[in-house]
Amino acid sequence: MAVSNLRCRECDATYPLEARYACERCFGPLEVVYDHAQLAGGDVGELRRRIQAGPQNIWRYADFLPLVDGAPGPSGRLTSRVGLPAGCTPLIRADRLANALGLREVWVKNDAANPTHSFKDRVVSVAAARARELGFHTIACASTGNLAGSVAAYGAAMGLESYVFIPADLEEQKILSTGVYGTNLVAVKGTYDDVNRLCTELAAERDWAFVNVNLRPYYAEGSKTLAFEIAEQLGFELPDRCVVPVASGSLFTKLAKGFGEWTDLGLIDGSLPAMNGAQAEGCAPVARAYAAGQDFCSPVKPDTIAKSLAIGNPADGPYALDVARSSGGSVTAVSDEEIVEGISLLARTTGVFTETAGGVTTAVLKRLAESGEIDTDERVVLVITGDGLKTLDAASGTFETCEINPTVEAFEALGADRAREASVR
Amino acid sequence: MSVTVKLPVQLRPSAGGVSQASVEGTTVGEALESLFASHPELRERISDPQGSLRRFVNVYVSGEDIRFLDGVNTPVTDGAELTILPAVAGG
């Protein structure tokens, strides 16, 4: 296989492909290294055909994922013998949204269309498969909500025991849509950062695969499949710009890594898209560092309705800042009010109902369009990572319901009233 | 002041295999210096050449990140627990 070893991003120390995540020399994060030189004999056309002949899920990109034994087995978009097939989600041309914002070409990558309704199924697919390769019987995670549901579901699908740790104040929809899979659900009195610290301590004491702790190097690679899909769905072309939510900064940096790997291999031409990170003002450690010109992030205590992005101590923050700056992008924070407006704008112009994180992303796109940071002829991809049904409260108050008696007269009276209102405006 | 320092798995080989150490100090900085005195190999693992904590090292006093307190100047009381952990991404 193309995967060769783990390497520290800070000091380049190398390690075998085990369940480890931090460098013993400097504590830097470990990342998977590949040797793609021999892939398809270096023939780009052959490599494209190889990808296109793959299954309709993330395993079509198995050559770029960190499984030693390759893709886990036969699967397709709607059939599978190896757990839940993730990925191959729709990329939707969003002309009405583009018109509303004065832009030429906007695409919505709707990753809510994954098995548990968020992009986390990509990373958990990879981590759970790697956990099985490494001989683990239990998968676990610290989660802001979406990861919880995904780990619980993949545990159920693959017959692995699962433990899911969440902040106790999580949205009810996320708790219900996790517990239903029969996981061991642990609500921790504290923030996500407290949950994350607890799980980091537990990972040292338990023989479990914490997907985003000791399996993090493998897990994070799954996010690259979003970049691969965007490029493939655009006909092996790069967009000019991507607007992406930032919590830990992992998705944001891995999208850039995915585009970079394919560009290096000649599968796609051009330079890295401008990468715009999106955060909520109530938890904006990366956006603040960006605005202040810093190359590190000072941690914050989160206070925002965008709970899936509420990571106050983003470990990949420094790398996210690098990606934003080197690609000609930025990291922007928006208010809770703008987040709700963003959910509404996306829903009303595209038919896609996203959770609060997607409201953040849409609101940042709106900001960038209004500030003129986006050229009007750009091709922009808006990355929507989760489903509005998981944060329903955010949608309340964004519309009115008319209640009437069940008579034609009552309805027509309503219509007449509405027409009168319209003419007054 | 006697302080317990909990060590992450990544540091245990440099500390003779122990998972925690008992040290002396009235601040986080003093406690760490005391730790380095008994386990010299740990210094370069945790600190950069300028003597600051490396950027992927998180230190907690009774569960609170010292960056929300007073950094290495954060006072520690007798019996306090100091936890060192690598930063981990992913939510």
Chai-1 contact restraints between the chains, C-beta under 6 A:
chainA,res_idxA,chainB,res_idxB,connection_type,confidence,min_distance_angstrom,max_distance_angstrom,comment,restraint_id
A,A22,B,Q10,contact,1.0,0.0,6.0,A-B,restraint_1
A,A22,B,P86,contact,1.0,0.0,6.0,A-B,restraint_2
A,E24,B,Q10,contact,1.0,0.0,6.0,A-B,restraint_3
A,C26,B,R54,contact,1.0,0.0,6.0,A-B,restraint_4
A,F27,B,R54,contact,1.0,0.0,6.0,A-B,restraint_5
A,F27,B,F56,contact,1.0,0.0,6.0,A-B,restraint_6
A,F27,B,V57,contact,1.0,0.0,6.0,A-B,restraint_7
A,F27,B,P86,contact,1.0,0.0,6.0,A-B,restraint_8
A,G28,B,F56,contact,1.0,0.0,6.0,A-B,restraint_9
A,T144,B,G91,contact,1.0,0.0,6.0,A-B,restraint_10
A,T200,B,L85,contact,1.0,0.0,6.0,A-B,restraint_11
A,T200,B,V88,contact,1.0,0.0,6.0,A-B,restraint_12
A,A204,B,V9,contact,1.0,0.0,6.0,A-B,restraint_13
A,N212,B,G90,contact,1.0,0.0,6.0,A-B,restraint_14
A,V213,B,V88,contact,1.0,0.0,6.0,A-B,restraint_15
A,R216,B,G90,contact,1.0,0.0,6.0,A-B,restraint_16
A,A247,B,G91,contact,1.0,0.0,6.0,A-B,restraint_17
A,S248,B,A89,contact,1.0,0.0,6.0,A-B,restraint_18
A,S248,B,G90,contact,1.0,0.0,6.0,A-B,restraint_19
A,S248,B,G91,contact,1.0,0.0,6.0,A-B,restraint_20
A,S250,B,A89,contact,1.0,0.0,6.0,A-B,restraint_21
A,S250,B,G90,contact,1.0,0.0,6.0,A-B,restraint_22
A,F296,B,R55,contact,1.0,0.0,6.0,A-B,restraint_23
A,P299,B,D65,contact,1.0,0.0,6.0,A-B,restraint_24
A,P299,B,R67,contact,1.0,0.0,6.0,A-B,restraint_25
A,I311,B,G91,contact,1.0,0.0,6.0,A-B,restraint_26
A,A315,B,A87,contact,1.0,0.0,6.0,A-B,restraint_27
A,A315,B,V88,contact,1.0,0.0,6.0,A-B,restraint_28
A,A315,B,A89,contact,1.0,0.0,6.0,A-B,restraint_29
A,D316,B,A89,contact,1.0,0.0,6.0,A-B,restraint_30
